[in-house]
Amino acid sequence: MNKHPFTGPGTAAPAHPAPRSGLGRRQALAAVAALPWVGLGGLAATSRAHAQDGAIRIAQSTALTGPLGDLGSAMHQGAKAAFAALNARGGIHGRAIELTTLDDSYDVPKALANVEQLLADPATFALFNCMGTPMIDAMLPKVIESGIPFFAPFTGAQLSRTKARNVFNIRASYADEAEKLVQHLSTIGIQRIGIVYQNNTFGKEVFSAAKQSMDRLKLPEALAVTVENNASDAGSAAAKLAGGHLEAVVIGLAGKPTLEFVKAFRALQRGVTLYALSVMGTPATVKALGADATGMAISQVVPLPSNVVMPVVREFQAAWKASGATAEPSHLALEGYINARVFAEALQRAGRNPTRAAFIDATWNLRKWDLGGFEISASSPERNASRFVELTLVGRDGRFIR
């Protein structure tokens, strides 16, 4: 039996290992002068222009193409910008972080095949920022059994908030977002609230969290309707809520159901503020809605990517520019950047020759760690390390404002 370089006994490498997409040296060097942050135990003090050999290899399965390819691509680019800057400053204890990314097109069988391939490769130190609730649901049994670090899965669903110590969630949950929306409505005195939610696990979690928050705040019972995944009943749901004399509607939808419901509701009634979760607030969705998105309130789990008052945003913008990215910085790109920075901090704390076990221990020692105004505080595997949620509005030009 082969010896795994990180955990001891392991499996043999596959006959056709995953293709690797390392970060370019020119890209890394360009980041050195551009970035102000030094963190990570004083890594900036090193005189190395680039990290030494013996890279720490991490991997992810995410959607770079397909219906949600814009989400996966943005997060991937944000993470790459962070790792490029880090590697340019000497890496972690002189070792670069190399990220391998396999495209699953937001398809469960592809994602599962990708993860099986990555798990079979003994060079894979950790799985990083894999994307999508259905994909993560399918991956988790194999990931938990393997013991590999499963770092920052991109979902707000409770299913990833498992008791397994090798699963480390960062982003606030869908329940956290729904609670924030309801608290805001209560604060501004809104009583007549409608809730539209997708008839799946995601939607039901949003509804349950919103209802619990409303009960706790002693708000009147909400008028609630569901929408199927194919959006076939989005019009009838919109009609029911439009006739309910509501002051606000909380939207627990994603993808096509969001588009169809919002368009149908706006056609029937304007002047009622719509409140949605971060999964709706992508540039592609806002663009597709056009004028119907104007005035919508969206909860976000990372700061506004233009809020340069926050150090982490300034550092992100510098890394983004140095990476040569041409897309406009987005919340998702910033989230990928933050996830990469947190990963690097845990790896730094894991020691000069980290094992998977040491890295996992280090993640759970990230308590009240301030990443430039964004706090990471690990408590238990059932909880995410960030509770950051803020509300943004969609302006007339389609940009998010606070």
N, C-alpha and C positions, 0 to 999 in steps of 0.2 A: 504494500500500500504506500502511495506517495505521501511525503510529508508536506503539509500545507505551510507556506511561508508565514502565515499569520496565526494559525490556530493549532498546528500540530497535524495529526492524521487528517487526510482529506481525500478528495477524489482526483482522479487523473484529469489532465487537461484534455479538452475535446480535440478531435482530429482537425476541426476547423474553428479555431478560436475566434471570438468576436473581433471585428475590425476595430482599430483604435484610432481615435481622433485627438492626438495631442495638441497642445497649444503652441503656436508658432513662436520661435525665438525672437523674430523681429517684432511680433505683436507684444511679447513679454517685455522686451527692452523698451519699447515705446511707452510702456506704462510706468517705468521707473520714475522718470522726471515729472510725470503728470500728476501722480497721486500724493496727497498730503498725509495720508494716514500711516502710522508707524506700527501700532499695536502688535499683537501676536508675540509678546515677550521680547520686544525690541529687535525684531527681525530686520528692521530698516537699517540697523547699525552694521549689518554684514556688508562686506565689500564685494560680495559675489554679484556679478551682473545677471547671472541666471542660476537656477538650482542645479545641484550636482546630480550625477546619475543615481539610479535606484529610486525611481519615482514611486509614489504611493498611487496605486491605480484604483480608481473608483468608477462606478458605472451606473447607468440609468436606462430605463425604458420609458419613453415619453412620446407624445404626439408631436412630430415635426410636420406631418402632413395630415390630411383628413379633415373631418368637420371641426376639430378643435386644435388644428395645427398651429394657429396663431398664438394660442395660449402656451403650448409647450415650447414653441420657438422662442417666445419672449423670455420665459423663465430660463431656458437653456442659455440664451445670449447673456442674460444678467449674471448667471453663475460663471460662465466662461470669462467675462470681464473681470470678475473678482479673482478667479484663479490665475489669470494672466498677470494681474498686478502683483499677486502674492508670489508667484514664481519668479517674477522679475526682481523681487527683493530678496531672493535667496530661498524661497520655499519654506518648508517646515523642517527645522533642524538640518537645513541644507538639501532637503529632498523636495522635488517638485510634486505637485498634485496633478495627475493626468486623468482627465474625464473621458470615458468612453460612452457614447450615446447611441442607442439603437432606437430607430423609429418604429412605433407600433401603430401609428395612424389612428389612435384611440379605438383599437380593436382588441378585445379581451384575449382571443386565442393567440394573436401576435405578441401581445404583451407577456403572456404566460410563457410562450416559447422563448422570447428574449431573456426573461429572467432565468429560465432553466439553463440557457446557454451561458449566461453570466455567472450563475452559481457553480456551474461545472468547471469554470476557469479558475484554477487556484491562485491566479494573480489578482483576482478581484477582492480588494480589501473591504469594500462596503458598497451598498446600493444607495444611491443619492437621488432624492427629489423625483422619484417615480410618480407618474401622474394619473389621476382619474379614479374616482370612487369604485367603479366596477372592476377596473384593472387591479387596484390595490386589494380589493376583496378577494380576487382570484389568486393574487400573489402571496398573501399573508401566510397561509398554511405552510408553504414551502420555505418562506423566509424565516418564519419562527422556528421551524424544525432545524434549519441550517445553522441558526445562531448568528448569521451575518448581520452587521449593523444595517438597519433599514432607516436611513436618515431623511427626515423632512419629507414624508410622502405628501403629495399635493392633493389633499382632500380635507374638508372640514367635517367629514362624517365621523360618527362615533365608532364605527367599526375599526378604524385605525387606532383608536385610543384603547389599545389592548394592554393587558397586564405584562406582556413580554418586554423585558428590559432592553432587548436589542432593537425595539421600535421606538423611534424618537420623533415626536410630532412638535413642530414649531408653530405653524399658523393657528390663529384662533379658530375655534370650531364654528360650524353653522349655527349651533345653539347659542354661542357667544354673540354672533352677529344678530340673530333674531332678537335676543334679549336686549341688545343695545338699541335696536330700532324701536322696540316697544317702550323702553325707558324714555327714549327721546319723545315719542308721541305723548306719553303721560306727562312729561315735564312741560310740554307746550300746551297742555290742556285738551288734547284731542281725545274724544270718547268713542265716537262711532267709527269703528275700525273693521275693515274687511280683510280677509286672508285668502289668497289663492295659492294653492300649493300643488306640486306635481304628485301624481299618484304613484310614487315609488318611495324607496327608503329615504332618499334625500329630502323630498318634499314633506314626508311625514315627520322627519326630525325637526324641520323648520317649524311646522305647525305645532308640534308638541312643545317646543321651547317657547314659542310665542304665546301659546295658551297659558303655560305655566307662569310666564312673566306677567301676563294680563291678570291672572287670578291673584298673584302675589300683590300686584298694584291696585287690586280691587277695581279694575276696569270692567265695563259691561262686556258680555260675551260677544265675540266677533262673529260676523257673518262669514262663513267659510265655504269655499268651493274647491273642487279638485280639477286638474287638467291632466289628460292622459299624455304619455310620452310622445305620441305622434301628433299631438295638438289638435286632434279631430274635434274636441269639444271646447276649444279655447273661446270660440264665439259665444256659445251658450253660457259659459262661466262669466265672461265679460258682461253679458246682458243681465245676469242675475245680480252681480255686484253693482252695476250701473244703476239698477233700480232700487238699491238699498239705502239711498240717502246717506251715503258715507262721507266722512271727512278725510279718510286716508285708506290706502290699500297696501298691505304688506305682501310682497311677491316672493314666493318660494319656488321659483321656476328656473330652469336653465335651458339654454339652446333654443330650438324652434318654438317650444311652448311659450317662452318669454316673448319672442317676437310677435307671435300670433295673438297672444292675449293683450299685450300693450297696444298693438294697432287696433284691435277690435274695441278695446275699452275707450281709447282716445276718440274713436269715431263716434261712440255713443255719448261720452261725457268728458268734458275738460274741466279743469279747476280743482279736481281731486288729486292730491299729491300721491304719487306712487313711490313706495319704498322697496328697494330690492337689495339682495345680498351681493357680495363681491363677485360671485361667479357670473353675474349678469353684466358687471361693469367692465367689459373688455372693449377695446377700441372698435373691433369688428361689429359687436352687437350694437354699440352706440351709433356707429355709422349706418348700420342696416335700418335702425329705427328712425334716423333722420330727425325731423322736427318733433316727432312723438317722444323722443328721449329728453327733450329740453325740460328742465325743472325736476327731473326724477332725482330722488335721494338714494344714494348707493352707499352701503357700508363697505369699508375697506379694512384689510387686515395688516397693511403696511402704510407708512406715511405717504402723503402726496409726493410723487417723484420730482416735483418742482419746488418743494418746500425746503429751500436751501438754508433756512434757519437751523435745521437739524444737521449735525455733523455727518451722520450716516448718509444723508441724501447728497451732501456736497461730495463726499468720498465716492459715492455711487456714480454721480455725474462725471467726475474726473475719470473714473475707471471706464465708464461707458464711452467717453470720448476717446480715450487712449486705445480702446479695443478696436476702434474703426467702425463701430456699429453705425448703420445709416438710419435705422428706425428711430422714431421718437421714443424717448424713455417712458416706460409705462409702469403702473403698479406691479404688474407681473414680472417685468424685468428687474425691478427693485427687489421683489420677493426672492427671485432666484439669486440675486447678489447677496442678500442678507443670509439666505440659507448657506451659501458657500462660505461666507465669513464666519458663521457660527461653526460650521464643520471644521474649518481651519483652526479655530480657537480650541475646540475639543481635541483635535489632533495634536496641537502644540502641547496641551496639558498631558497627553498620553505618553509623552517621553520620546527619547531619541530613536528608539527602535520599537515602535508601538505594536502591540498585539491588538487583535479585535477586542479582547476582554478589557484591556486597559483603555481603549478608546470608548467603549460603552460606559465604563466607570466614569470616564472624564465627562461624558455628556450629562450624566446625572449630578455632576458637581458644578454645573453651570447655574449657579444660583445668584439672582440679582446682578447679572453681568450686564453692564451698560454698553451697548453697541451704538455709541453716538446718538443717544436719545431714544433708542429702541431697546427695551429691556428683555433679556432672556432669563427666565427663572424656572429651572426644572424642579419638579416636586415629586411626582410619581408617574409611572408609565400610562396611567389612565387619563392624564391631563396633558394638554399642550403647553409648551414652554413659553408661549406668548399669549397674552390676553388683549393685545392691542387691537382696538376697533375704533375707527372714527368715521363720521359721516361726511360724504362729499355730495355736491350737486352737479348735475350735468348742465353746463352753460349753453348759451345759444350757438356757440361755435363748436359744440360737441366736446369741449374740454371739461375736465373735472376741476371744480373749485371747492374751497372750504367755506 
